[in-house]
Amino acid sequence: KIVPTKDVIDAAFKDPVKREEIRNNKLIYQDKPRLKTALEMLRTSMNLEDTLHEITLPFFVLHGEADT
């Protein structure tokens, strides 16, 4: 548990009811991300960036103004 981060549940869910539902679910990991998880997320992001030009079908990416 080495990656410093804020509460990702607050950032991921706007609905307070959904936040509580997620926090109360014992099957969902609640702690800080582990180093290996962070490394894999970084590697995946870098791979997507490197291969995005290979996509030939149209697709739509939506990012809301309130997203962090």
All heavy atoms as a GROMACS GRO file, in nm:
protein
  555
    1LYS      N    1   0.086  -0.118   0.000
    1LYS     CA    2   0.000   0.000   0.000
    1LYS      C    3   0.089   0.122   0.000
    1LYS      O    4   0.111   0.183   0.102
    1LYS     CB    5  -0.091  -0.001   0.121
    1LYS     CG    6  -0.183  -0.120   0.126
    1LYS     CD    7  -0.266  -0.117   0.250
    1LYS     CE    8  -0.221  -0.231   0.337
    1LYS     NZ    9  -0.298  -0.245   0.458
    2ILE      N   10   0.138   0.154  -0.117
    2ILE     CA   11   0.241   0.256  -0.122
    2ILE      C   12   0.199   0.381  -0.200
    2ILE      O   13   0.258   0.486  -0.184
    2ILE     CB   14   0.369   0.196  -0.182
    2ILE    CG1   15   0.488   0.289  -0.159
    2ILE    CG2   16   0.351   0.163  -0.328
    2ILE    CD1   17   0.620   0.227  -0.186
    3VAL      N   18   0.096   0.371  -0.280
    3VAL     CA   19   0.058   0.483  -0.365
    3VAL      C   20  -0.029   0.581  -0.286
    3VAL      O   21  -0.136   0.545  -0.240
    3VAL     CB   22  -0.018   0.433  -0.489
    3VAL    CG1   23  -0.061   0.549  -0.575
    3VAL    CG2   24   0.069   0.336  -0.568
    4PRO      N   25   0.016   0.706  -0.269
    4PRO     CA   26  -0.067   0.803  -0.196
    4PRO      C   27  -0.184   0.846  -0.284
    4PRO      O   28  -0.166   0.877  -0.401
    4PRO     CB   29   0.029   0.919  -0.170
    4PRO     CG   30   0.132   0.907  -0.275
    4PRO     CD   31   0.143   0.761  -0.311
    5THR      N   32  -0.302   0.846  -0.230
    5THR     CA   33  -0.419   0.887  -0.306
    5THR      C   34  -0.529   0.934  -0.212
    5THR      O   35  -0.533   0.895  -0.096
    5THR     CB   36  -0.470   0.772  -0.395
    5THR    OG1   37  -0.576   0.820  -0.475
    5THR    CG2   38  -0.518   0.655  -0.315
    6LYS      N   39  -0.616   1.017  -0.264
    6LYS     CA   40  -0.733   1.058  -0.189
    6LYS      C   41  -0.836   0.945  -0.198
    6LYS      O   42  -0.815   0.846  -0.267
    6LYS     CB   43  -0.791   1.186  -0.248
    6LYS     CG   44  -0.699   1.306  -0.234
    6LYS     CD   45  -0.762   1.428  -0.296
    6LYS     CE   46  -0.667   1.546  -0.285
    6LYS     NZ   47  -0.718   1.665  -0.351
    7ASP      N   48  -0.947   0.961  -0.133
    7ASP     CA   49  -1.053   0.863  -0.136
    7ASP      C   50  -1.110   0.856  -0.278
    7ASP      O   51  -1.179   0.947  -0.323
    7ASP     CB   52  -1.162   0.902  -0.037
    7ASP     CG   53  -1.268   0.795  -0.021
    7ASP    OD1   54  -1.274   0.704  -0.105
    7ASP    OD2   55  -1.345   0.803   0.075
    8VAL      N   56  -1.080   0.749  -0.350
    8VAL     CA   57  -1.124   0.738  -0.488
    8VAL      C   58  -1.274   0.715  -0.499
    8VAL      O   59  -1.334   0.743  -0.602
    8VAL     CB   60  -1.047   0.628  -0.565
    8VAL    CG1   61  -0.901   0.664  -0.578
    8VAL    CG2   62  -1.065   0.493  -0.501
    9ILE      N   63  -1.336   0.665  -0.393
    9ILE     CA   64  -1.481   0.644  -0.396
    9ILE      C   65  -1.552   0.778  -0.408
    9ILE      O   66  -1.648   0.792  -0.485
    9ILE     CB   67  -1.528   0.566  -0.272
    9ILE    CG1   68  -1.471   0.423  -0.277
    9ILE    CG2   69  -1.680   0.562  -0.264
    9ILE    CD1   70  -1.495   0.342  -0.151
   10ASP      N   71  -1.504   0.878  -0.335
   10ASP     CA   72  -1.564   1.012  -0.346
   10ASP      C   73  -1.548   1.068  -0.487
   10ASP      O   74  -1.638   1.134  -0.538
   10ASP     CB   75  -1.501   1.108  -0.246
   10ASP     CG   76  -1.551   1.085  -0.104
   10ASP    OD1   77  -1.656   1.020  -0.087
   10ASP    OD2   78  -1.484   1.132  -0.010
   11ALA      N   79  -1.435   1.042  -0.550
   11ALA     CA   80  -1.410   1.094  -0.684
   11ALA      C   81  -1.488   1.016  -0.791
   11ALA      O   82  -1.526   1.072  -0.892
   11ALA     CB   83  -1.261   1.088  -0.715
   12ALA      N   84  -1.513   0.889  -0.767
   12ALA     CA   85  -1.575   0.804  -0.868
   12ALA      C   86  -1.727   0.809  -0.867
   12ALA      O   87  -1.790   0.784  -0.970
   12ALA     CB   88  -1.527   0.660  -0.850
   13PHE      N   89  -1.787   0.840  -0.752
   13PHE     CA   90  -1.932   0.835  -0.741
   13PHE      C   91  -1.986   0.965  -0.682
   13PHE      O   92  -1.947   1.004  -0.572
   13PHE     CB   93  -1.975   0.716  -0.652
   13PHE     CG   94  -1.931   0.584  -0.706
   13PHE    CD1   95  -1.814   0.524  -0.659
   13PHE    CD2   96  -2.005   0.518  -0.803
   13PHE    CE1   97  -1.773   0.403  -0.709
   13PHE    CE2   98  -1.964   0.397  -0.853
   13PHE     CZ   99  -1.848   0.338  -0.806
   14LYS      N  100  -2.077   1.030  -0.752
   14LYS     CA  101  -2.138   1.154  -0.703
   14LYS      C  102  -2.251   1.124  -0.604
   14LYS      O  103  -2.272   1.200  -0.511
   14LYS     CB  104  -2.194   1.234  -0.820
   14LYS     CG  105  -2.089   1.293  -0.911
   14LYS     CD  106  -2.154   1.372  -1.022
   14LYS     CE  107  -2.050   1.424  -1.119
   14LYS     NZ  108  -2.110   1.496  -1.231
   15ASP      N  109  -2.323   1.018  -0.629
   15ASP     CA  110  -2.440   0.984  -0.548
   15ASP      C  111  -2.399   0.932  -0.410
   15ASP      O  112  -2.332   0.830  -0.399
   15ASP     CB  113  -2.521   0.878  -0.622
   15ASP     CG  114  -2.647   0.835  -0.550
   15ASP    OD1  115  -2.676   0.890  -0.442
   15ASP    OD2  116  -2.718   0.747  -0.602
   16PRO      N  117  -2.436   1.003  -0.302
   16PRO     CA  118  -2.398   0.961  -0.167
   16PRO      C  119  -2.448   0.822  -0.130
   16PRO      O  120  -2.381   0.749  -0.058
   16PRO     CB  121  -2.459   1.066  -0.075
   16PRO     CG  122  -2.513   1.173  -0.160
   16PRO     CD  123  -2.514   1.126  -0.301
   17VAL      N  124  -2.563   0.784  -0.182
   17VAL     CA  125  -2.617   0.649  -0.155
   17VAL      C  126  -2.527   0.543  -0.218
   17VAL      O  127  -2.494   0.442  -0.156
   17VAL     CB  128  -2.762   0.637  -0.207
   17VAL    CG1  129  -2.814   0.495  -0.193
   17VAL    CG2  130  -2.853   0.736  -0.135
   18LYS      N  131  -2.483   0.569  -0.341
   18LYS     CA  132  -2.393   0.475  -0.410
   18LYS      C  133  -2.259   0.467  -0.337
   18LYS      O  134  -2.201   0.359  -0.324
   18LYS     CB  135  -2.374   0.520  -0.555
   18LYS     CG  136  -2.298   0.423  -0.640
   18LYS     CD  137  -2.376   0.295  -0.658
   18LYS     CE  138  -2.306   0.204  -0.757
   18LYS     NZ  139  -2.376   0.077  -0.772
   19ARG      N  140  -2.209   0.581  -0.289
   19ARG     CA  141  -2.082   0.582  -0.215
   19ARG      C  142  -2.090   0.491  -0.091
   19ARG      O  143  -2.001   0.412  -0.066
   19ARG     CB  144  -2.047   0.724  -0.169
   19ARG     CG  145  -2.000   0.814  -0.279
   19ARG     CD  146  -1.971   0.950  -0.223
   19ARG     NE  147  -1.931   1.041  -0.328
   19ARG     CZ  148  -1.924   1.172  -0.314
   19ARG    NH1  149  -1.954   1.228  -0.199
   19ARG    NH2  150  -1.887   1.248  -0.415
   20GLU      N  151  -2.200   0.504  -0.017
   20GLU     CA  152  -2.217   0.421   0.102
   20GLU      C  153  -2.230   0.274   0.065
   20GLU      O  154  -2.176   0.187   0.133
   20GLU     CB  155  -2.339   0.465   0.182
   20GLU     CG  156  -2.312   0.574   0.280
   20GLU     CD  157  -2.190   0.548   0.368
   20GLU    OE1  158  -2.186   0.448   0.442
   20GLU    OE2  159  -2.096   0.630   0.362
   21GLU      N  160  -2.300   0.248  -0.045
   21GLU     CA  161  -2.316   0.110  -0.092
   21GLU      C  162  -2.179   0.048  -0.122
   21GLU      O  163  -2.150  -0.065  -0.084
   21GLU     CB  164  -2.404   0.110  -0.217
   21GLU     CG  165  -2.437  -0.026  -0.272
   21GLU     CD  166  -2.523  -0.015  -0.395
   21GLU    OE1  167  -2.624   0.058  -0.393
   21GLU    OE2  168  -2.489  -0.080  -0.496
   22ILE      N  169  -2.093   0.124  -0.189
   22ILE     CA  170  -1.959   0.077  -0.223
   22ILE      C  171  -1.876   0.059  -0.096
   22ILE      O  172  -1.808  -0.042  -0.078
   22ILE     CB  173  -1.889   0.176  -0.319
   22ILE    CG1  174  -1.964   0.185  -0.452
   22ILE    CG2  175  -1.743   0.138  -0.341
   22ILE    CD1  176  -1.972   0.057  -0.531
   23ARG      N  177  -1.881   0.157  -0.007
   23ARG     CA  178  -1.802   0.148   0.117
   23ARG      C  179  -1.844   0.030   0.206
   23ARG      O  180  -1.763  -0.026   0.277
   23ARG     CB  181  -1.813   0.278   0.196
   23ARG     CG  182  -1.731   0.388   0.137
   23ARG     CD  183  -1.718   0.505   0.234
   23ARG     NE  184  -1.631   0.605   0.175
   23ARG     CZ  185  -1.674   0.713   0.110
   23ARG    NH1  186  -1.802   0.736   0.097
   23ARG    NH2  187  -1.588   0.798   0.059
   24ASN      N  188  -1.970  -0.007   0.201
   24ASN     CA  189  -2.020  -0.117   0.283
   24ASN      C  190  -2.003  -0.254   0.219
   24ASN      O  191  -2.030  -0.355   0.283
   24ASN     CB  192  -2.167  -0.094   0.319
   24ASN     CG  193  -2.185   0.025   0.411
   24ASN    OD1  194  -2.098   0.055   0.492
   24ASN    ND2  195  -2.296   0.095   0.397
   25ASN      N  196  -1.960  -0.257   0.094
   25ASN     CA  197  -1.940  -0.384   0.024
   25ASN      C  198  -1.803  -0.441   0.062
   25ASN      O  199  -1.700  -0.388   0.023
   25ASN     CB  200  -1.950  -0.363  -0.126
   25ASN     CG  201  -1.946  -0.492  -0.203
   25ASN    OD1  202  -1.894  -0.593  -0.156
   25ASN    ND2  203  -2.002  -0.490  -0.323
   26LYS      N  204  -1.803  -0.548   0.137
   26LYS     CA  205  -1.678  -0.608   0.187
   26LYS      C  206  -1.596  -0.676   0.076
   26LYS      O  207  -1.481  -0.712   0.098
   26LYS     CB  208  -1.708  -0.710   0.297
   26LYS     CG  209  -1.779  -0.649   0.416
   26LYS     CD  210  -1.696  -0.538   0.478
   26LYS     CE  211  -1.770  -0.474   0.593
   26LYS     NZ  212  -1.717  -0.347   0.633
   27LEU      N  213  -1.656  -0.693  -0.042
   27LEU     CA  214  -1.584  -0.757  -0.153
   27LEU      C  215  -1.502  -0.656  -0.234
   27LEU      O  216  -1.423  -0.694  -0.319
   27LEU     CB  217  -1.682  -0.829  -0.245
   27LEU     CG  218  -1.760  -0.943  -0.180
   27LEU    CD1  219  -1.858  -1.002  -0.282
   27LEU    CD2  220  -1.666  -1.050  -0.128
   28ILE      N  221  -1.520  -0.527  -0.207
   28ILE     CA  222  -1.448  -0.423  -0.279
   28ILE      C  223  -1.329  -0.377  -0.195
   28ILE      O  224  -1.344  -0.341  -0.079
   28ILE     CB  225  -1.541  -0.304  -0.312
   28ILE    CG1  226  -1.650  -0.351  -0.408
   28ILE    CG2  227  -1.462  -0.188  -0.372
   28ILE    CD1  228  -1.753  -0.245  -0.440
   29TYR      N  229  -1.211  -0.378  -0.256
   29TYR     CA  230  -1.089  -0.333  -0.188
   29TYR      C  231  -1.102  -0.186  -0.152
   29TYR      O  232  -1.129  -0.102  -0.238
   29TYR     CB  233  -0.968  -0.357  -0.280
   29TYR     CG  234  -0.836  -0.322  -0.218
   29TYR    CD1  235  -0.782  -0.399  -0.117
   29TYR    CD2  236  -0.763  -0.213  -0.263
   29TYR    CE1  237  -0.659  -0.368  -0.060
   29TYR    CE2  238  -0.640  -0.181  -0.207
   29TYR     CZ  239  -0.590  -0.259  -0.106
   29TYR     OH  240  -0.468  -0.228  -0.050
   30GLN      N  241  -1.082  -0.151  -0.027
   30GLN     CA  242  -1.106  -0.016   0.022
   30GLN      C  243  -0.979   0.064   0.053
   30GLN      O  244  -0.987   0.182   0.080
   30GLN     CB  245  -1.190  -0.023   0.151
   30GLN     CG  246  -1.319  -0.098   0.138
   30GLN     CD  247  -1.430  -0.018   0.073
   30GLN    OE1  248  -1.434   0.103   0.083
   30GLN    NE2  249  -1.519  -0.086   0.005
   31ASP      N  250  -0.865   0.000   0.049
   31ASP     CA  251  -0.742   0.066   0.092
   31ASP      C  252  -0.672   0.135  -0.024
   31ASP      O  253  -0.720   0.133  -0.137
   31ASP     CB  254  -0.649  -0.037   0.157
   31ASP     CG  255  -0.571   0.020   0.274
   31ASP    OD1  256  -0.551   0.142   0.279
   31ASP    OD2  257  -0.530  -0.059   0.361
   32LYS      N  258  -0.557   0.194   0.002
   32LYS     CA  259  -0.480   0.260  -0.101
   32LYS      C  260  -0.433   0.158  -0.204
   32LYS      O  261  -0.407   0.042  -0.171
   32LYS     CB  262  -0.358   0.331  -0.040
   32LYS     CG  263  -0.397   0.447   0.048
   32LYS     CD  264  -0.274   0.516   0.101
   32LYS     CE  265  -0.314   0.636   0.184
   32LYS     NZ  266  -0.200   0.709   0.234
   33PRO      N  267  -0.419   0.202  -0.330
   33PRO     CA  268  -0.370   0.109  -0.433
   33PRO      C  269  -0.230   0.058  -0.399
   33PRO      O  270  -0.149   0.130  -0.342
   33PRO     CB  271  -0.366   0.195  -0.560
   33PRO     CG  272  -0.458   0.309  -0.532
   33PRO     CD  273  -0.451   0.332  -0.385
   34ARG      N  274  -0.206  -0.064  -0.435
   34ARG     CA  275  -0.073  -0.122  -0.414
   34ARG      C  276   0.018  -0.082  -0.530
   34ARG      O  277  -0.029  -0.046  -0.637
   34ARG     CB  278  -0.085  -0.273  -0.402
   34ARG     CG  279  -0.168  -0.312  -0.280
   34ARG     CD  280  -0.172  -0.463  -0.262
   34ARG     NE  281  -0.251  -0.497  -0.144
   34ARG     CZ  282  -0.203  -0.504  -0.021
   34ARG    NH1  283  -0.077  -0.479   0.002
   34ARG    NH2  284  -0.281  -0.535   0.079
   35LEU      N  285   0.147  -0.089  -0.508
   35LEU     CA  286   0.244  -0.046  -0.608
   35LEU      C  287   0.227  -0.122  -0.739
   35LEU      O  288   0.229  -0.062  -0.847
   35LEU     CB  289   0.386  -0.064  -0.554
   35LEU     CG  290   0.498  -0.021  -0.647
   35LEU    CD1  291   0.485   0.126  -0.683
   35LEU    CD2  292   0.633  -0.048  -0.583
   36LYS      N  293   0.205  -0.252  -0.734
   36LYS     CA  294   0.190  -0.331  -0.856
   36LYS      C  295   0.066  -0.287  -0.934
   36LYS      O  296   0.069  -0.281  -1.057
   36LYS     CB  297   0.182  -0.480  -0.821
   36LYS     CG  298   0.171  -0.571  -0.941
   36LYS     CD  299   0.293  -0.567  -1.029
   36LYS     CE  300   0.279  -0.671  -1.139
   36LYS     NZ  301   0.383  -0.660  -1.238
   37THR      N  302  -0.041  -0.256  -0.864
   37THR     CA  303  -0.162  -0.208  -0.931
   37THR      C  304  -0.135  -0.076  -1.001
   37THR      O  305  -0.173  -0.057  -1.117
   37THR     CB  306  -0.277  -0.190  -0.829
   37THR    OG1  307  -0.301  -0.314  -0.764
   37THR    CG2  308  -0.404  -0.143  -0.896
   38ALA      N  309  -0.068   0.015  -0.933
   38ALA     CA  310  -0.034   0.144  -0.993
   38ALA      C  311   0.057   0.126  -1.114
   38ALA      O  312   0.039   0.192  -1.217
   38ALA     CB  313   0.033   0.234  -0.890
   39LEU      N  314   0.153   0.035  -1.104
   39LEU     CA  315   0.243   0.008  -1.216
   39LEU      C  316   0.166  -0.044  -1.337
   39LEU      O  317   0.189  -0.001  -1.450
   39LEU     CB  318   0.351  -0.092  -1.174
   39LEU     CG  319   0.447  -0.136  -1.284
   39LEU    CD1  320   0.526  -0.018  -1.339
   39LEU    CD2  321   0.541  -0.244  -1.233
   40GLU      N  322   0.074  -0.136  -1.315
   40GLU     CA  323  -0.004  -0.192  -1.426
   40GLU      C  324  -0.094  -0.087  -1.489
   40GLU      O  325  -0.111  -0.084  -1.611
   40GLU     CB  326  -0.085  -0.313  -1.380
   40GLU     CG  327   0.000  -0.435  -1.350
   40GLU     CD  328   0.090  -0.476  -1.466
   40GLU    OE1  329   0.043  -0.477  -1.583
   40GLU    OE2  330   0.207  -0.508  -1.441
   41MET      N  331  -0.150   0.001  -1.407
   41MET     CA  332  -0.233   0.108  -1.462
   41MET      C  333  -0.148   0.203  -1.547
   41MET      O  334  -0.191   0.246  -1.654
   41MET     CB  335  -0.302   0.184  -1.348
   41MET     CG  336  -0.408   0.103  -1.280
   41MET     SD  337  -0.476   0.183  -1.134
   41MET     CE  338  -0.569   0.315  -1.208
   42LEU      N  339  -0.028   0.233  -1.501
   42LEU     CA  340   0.063   0.318  -1.578
   42LEU      C  341   0.102   0.251  -1.709
   42LEU      O  342   0.098   0.312  -1.816
   42LEU     CB  343   0.187   0.351  -1.496
   42LEU     CG  344   0.295   0.430  -1.568
   42LEU    CD1  345   0.243   0.567  -1.611
   42LEU    CD2  346   0.419   0.444  -1.480
   43ARG      N  347   0.137   0.123  -1.702
   43ARG     CA  348   0.176   0.050  -1.824
   43ARG      C  349   0.062   0.042  -1.925
   43ARG      O  350   0.083   0.058  -2.044
   43ARG     CB  351   0.227  -0.090  -1.790
   43ARG     CG  352   0.362  -0.088  -1.723
   43ARG     CD  353   0.414  -0.222  -1.680
   43ARG     NE  354   0.343  -0.336  -1.731
   43ARG     CZ  355   0.398  -0.454  -1.754
   43ARG    NH1  356   0.525  -0.473  -1.730
   43ARG    NH2  357   0.326  -0.555  -1.798
   44THR      N  358  -0.059   0.022  -1.876
   44THR     CA  359  -0.175   0.016  -1.964
   44THR      C  360  -0.200   0.150  -2.030
   44THR      O  361  -0.227   0.158  -2.150
   44THR     CB  362  -0.300  -0.030  -1.885
   44THR    OG1  363  -0.275  -0.160  -1.832
   44THR    CG2  364  -0.422  -0.033  -1.973
   45SER      N  365  -0.191   0.258  -1.951
   45SER     CA  366  -0.210   0.393  -2.006
   45SER      C  367  -0.106   0.423  -2.113
   45SER      O  368  -0.138   0.480  -2.219
   45SER     CB  369  -0.200   0.497  -1.895
   45SER     OG  370  -0.303   0.481  -1.804
   46MET      N  371   0.018   0.386  -2.087
   46MET     CA  372   0.125   0.411  -2.184
   46MET      C  373   0.104   0.330  -2.310
   46MET      O  374   0.124   0.379  -2.422
   46MET     CB  375   0.260   0.381  -2.121
   46MET     CG  376   0.296   0.481  -2.011
   46MET     SD  377   0.444   0.436  -1.917
   46MET     CE  378   0.570   0.448  -2.041
   47ASN      N  379   0.058   0.206  -2.295
   47ASN     CA  380   0.031   0.121  -2.411
   47ASN      C  381  -0.083   0.178  -2.495
   47ASN      O  382  -0.076   0.182  -2.618
   47ASN     CB  383  -0.002  -0.022  -2.367
   47ASN     CG  384  -0.030  -0.112  -2.484
   47ASN    OD1  385  -0.146  -0.132  -2.520
   47ASN    ND2  386   0.075  -0.164  -2.545
   48LEU      N  387  -0.188   0.225  -2.429
   48LEU     CA  388  -0.299   0.287  -2.502
   48LEU      C  389  -0.252   0.410  -2.579
   48LEU      O  390  -0.290   0.430  -2.694
   48LEU     CB  391  -0.410   0.326  -2.404
   48LEU     CG  392  -0.499   0.214  -2.356
   48LEU    CD1  393  -0.587   0.263  -2.243
   48LEU    CD2  394  -0.582   0.159  -2.470
   49GLU      N  395  -0.171   0.491  -2.514
   49GLU     CA  396  -0.120   0.611  -2.580
   49GLU      C  397  -0.036   0.576  -2.702
   49GLU      O  398  -0.046   0.639  -2.807
   49GLU     CB  399  -0.036   0.692  -2.480
   49GLU     CG  400   0.007   0.826  -2.533
   49GLU     CD  401   0.083   0.906  -2.429
   49GLU    OE1  402   0.062   0.885  -2.308
   49GLU    OE2  403   0.162   0.992  -2.471
   50ASP      N  404   0.045   0.471  -2.690
   50ASP     CA  405   0.133   0.431  -2.800
   50ASP      C  406   0.058   0.367  -2.916
   50ASP      O  407   0.105   0.371  -3.030
   50ASP     CB  408   0.240   0.333  -2.749
   50ASP     CG  409   0.341   0.400  -2.657
   50ASP    OD1  410   0.351   0.524  -2.659
   50ASP    OD2  411   0.411   0.326  -2.584
   51THR      N  412  -0.056   0.304  -2.889
   51THR     CA  413  -0.125   0.229  -2.994
   51THR      C  414  -0.257   0.292  -3.038
   51THR      O  415  -0.327   0.236  -3.122
   51THR     CB  416  -0.152   0.084  -2.948
   51THR    OG1  417  -0.230   0.087  -2.828
   51THR    CG2  418  -0.022   0.009  -2.923
   52LEU      N  419  -0.291   0.407  -2.985
   52LEU     CA  420  -0.418   0.470  -3.018
   52LEU      C  421  -0.431   0.498  -3.168
   52LEU      O  422  -0.540   0.490  -3.224
   52LEU     CB  423  -0.434   0.600  -2.939
   52LEU     CG  424  -0.572   0.661  -2.933
   52LEU    CD1  425  -0.674   0.564  -2.876
   52LEU    CD2  426  -0.572   0.789  -2.852
   53HIS      N  427  -0.322   0.525  -3.233
   53HIS     CA  428  -0.326   0.554  -3.377
   53HIS      C  429  -0.369   0.433  -3.460
   53HIS      O  430  -0.408   0.447  -3.576
   53HIS     CB  431  -0.188   0.602  -3.425
   53HIS     CG  432  -0.083   0.496  -3.421
   53HIS    ND1  433  -0.013   0.467  -3.304
   53HIS    CD2  434  -0.036   0.411  -3.516
   53HIS    CE1  435   0.072   0.367  -3.330
   53HIS    NE2  436   0.060   0.333  -3.457
   54GLU      N  437  -0.367   0.314  -3.402
   54GLU     CA  438  -0.406   0.193  -3.474
   54GLU      C  439  -0.558   0.174  -3.481
   54GLU      O  440  -0.606   0.092  -3.558
   54GLU     CB  441  -0.343   0.070  -3.408
   54GLU     CG  442  -0.191   0.070  -3.415
   54GLU     CD  443  -0.131  -0.047  -3.340
   54GLU    OE1  444  -0.204  -0.143  -3.307
   54GLU    OE2  445  -0.009  -0.042  -3.313
   55ILE      N  446  -0.632   0.249  -3.403
   55ILE     CA  447  -0.778   0.236  -3.403
   55ILE      C  448  -0.833   0.296  -3.532
   55ILE      O  449  -0.804   0.410  -3.566
   55ILE     CB  450  -0.839   0.304  -3.280
   55ILE    CG1  451  -0.792   0.233  -3.154
   55ILE    CG2  452  -0.991   0.305  -3.289
   55ILE    CD1  453  -0.838   0.294  -3.026
   56THR      N  454  -0.914   0.216  -3.602
   56THR     CA  455  -0.967   0.260  -3.731
   56THR      C  456  -1.118   0.282  -3.728
   56THR      O  457  -1.173   0.334  -3.824
   56THR     CB  458  -0.934   0.157  -3.840
   56THR    OG1  459  -0.989   0.030  -3.802
   56THR    CG2  460  -0.783   0.144  -3.859
   57LEU      N  461  -1.182   0.243  -3.620
   57LEU     CA  462  -1.326   0.263  -3.608
   57LEU      C  463  -1.353   0.391  -3.530
   57LEU      O  464  -1.279   0.427  -3.439
   57LEU     CB  465  -1.390   0.146  -3.533
   57LEU     CG  466  -1.378   0.010  -3.600
   57LEU    CD1  467  -1.427  -0.100  -3.506
   57LEU    CD2  468  -1.457   0.007  -3.728
   58PRO      N  469  -1.462   0.461  -3.563
   58PRO     CA  470  -1.494   0.580  -3.484
   58PRO      C  471  -1.536   0.541  -3.343
   58PRO      O  472  -1.598   0.436  -3.323
   58PRO     CB  473  -1.611   0.642  -3.559
   58PRO     CG  474  -1.651   0.548  -3.665
   58PRO     CD  475  -1.553   0.438  -3.672
   59PHE      N  476  -1.499   0.623  -3.247
   59PHE     CA  477  -1.542   0.599  -3.110
   59PHE      C  478  -1.556   0.734  -3.040
   59PHE      O  479  -1.502   0.835  -3.085
   59PHE     CB  480  -1.447   0.506  -3.034
   59PHE     CG  481  -1.312   0.564  -3.007
   59PHE    CD1  482  -1.282   0.622  -2.885
   59PHE    CD2  483  -1.213   0.559  -3.104
   59PHE    CE1  484  -1.158   0.675  -2.859
   59PHE    CE2  485  -1.087   0.612  -3.079
   59PHE     CZ  486  -1.060   0.670  -2.956
   60PHE      N  487  -1.632   0.734  -2.933
   60PHE     CA  488  -1.666   0.857  -2.863
   60PHE      C  489  -1.612   0.850  -2.720
   60PHE      O  490  -1.640   0.756  -2.648
   60PHE     CB  491  -1.818   0.873  -2.863
   60PHE     CG  492  -1.869   0.996  -2.795
   60PHE    CD1  493  -1.838   1.121  -2.846
   60PHE    CD2  494  -1.947   0.987  -2.682
   60PHE    CE1  495  -1.886   1.236  -2.784
   60PHE    CE2  496  -1.995   1.101  -2.620
   60PHE     CZ  497  -1.964   1.225  -2.671
   61VAL      N  498  -1.534   0.949  -2.682
   61VAL     CA  499  -1.482   0.957  -2.546
   61VAL      C  500  -1.549   1.076  -2.479
   61VAL      O  501  -1.549   1.187  -2.533
   61VAL     CB  502  -1.329   0.977  -2.545
   61VAL    CG1  503  -1.278   0.994  -2.404
   61VAL    CG2  504  -1.261   0.860  -2.615
   62LEU      N  505  -1.608   1.052  -2.363
   62LEU     CA  506  -1.676   1.158  -2.292
   62LEU      C  507  -1.612   1.177  -2.155
   62LEU      O  508  -1.590   1.081  -2.081
   62LEU     CB  509  -1.824   1.120  -2.274
   62LEU     CG  510  -1.912   1.223  -2.206
   62LEU    CD1  511  -1.918   1.353  -2.288
   62LEU    CD2  512  -2.053   1.166  -2.189
   63HIS      N  513  -1.579   1.302  -2.123
   63HIS     CA  514  -1.518   1.335  -1.995
   63HIS      C  515  -1.593   1.455  -1.940
   63HIS      O  516  -1.596   1.561  -2.001
   63HIS     CB  517  -1.369   1.369  -2.017
   63HIS     CG  518  -1.289   1.374  -1.891
   63HIS    ND1  519  -1.310   1.469  -1.794
   63HIS    CD2  520  -1.186   1.299  -1.849
   63HIS    CE1  521  -1.224   1.450  -1.696
   63HIS    NE2  522  -1.148   1.348  -1.727
   64GLY      N  523  -1.657   1.439  -1.825
   64GLY     CA  524  -1.737   1.546  -1.769
   64GLY      C  525  -1.652   1.654  -1.703
   64GLY      O  526  -1.539   1.629  -1.661
   65GLU      N  527  -1.706   1.773  -1.695
   65GLU     CA  528  -1.634   1.885  -1.634
   65GLU      C  529  -1.604   1.861  -1.488
   65GLU      O  530  -1.504   1.909  -1.434
   65GLU     CB  531  -1.714   2.014  -1.649
   65GLU     CG  532  -1.719   2.067  -1.791
   65GLU     CD  533  -1.799   2.196  -1.800
   65GLU    OE1  534  -1.832   2.256  -1.696
   65GLU    OE2  535  -1.826   2.237  -1.914
   66ALA      N  536  -1.688   1.784  -1.419
   66ALA     CA  537  -1.668   1.759  -1.277
   66ALA      C  538  -1.574   1.642  -1.251
   66ALA      O  539  -1.538   1.617  -1.136
   66ALA     CB  540  -1.804   1.731  -1.209
   67ASP      N  541  -1.534   1.571  -1.355
   67ASP     CA  542  -1.442   1.459  -1.339
   67ASP      C  543  -1.305   1.508  -1.296
   67ASP      O  544  -1.258   1.612  -1.342
   67ASP     CB  545  -1.426   1.379  -1.468
   67ASP     CG  546  -1.553   1.307  -1.509
   67ASP    OD1  547  -1.643   1.295  -1.422
   67ASP    OD2  548  -1.562   1.261  -1.623
   68THR      N  549  -1.243   1.433  -1.203
   68THR     CA  550  -1.108   1.470  -1.159
   68THR      C  551  -1.007   1.372  -1.210
   68THR      O  552  -1.039   1.260  -1.240
   68THR     CB  553  -1.102   1.475  -1.005
   68THR    OG1  554  -1.146   1.351  -0.952
   68THR    CG2  555  -1.189   1.586  -0.951
   0.00000   0.00000   0.00000
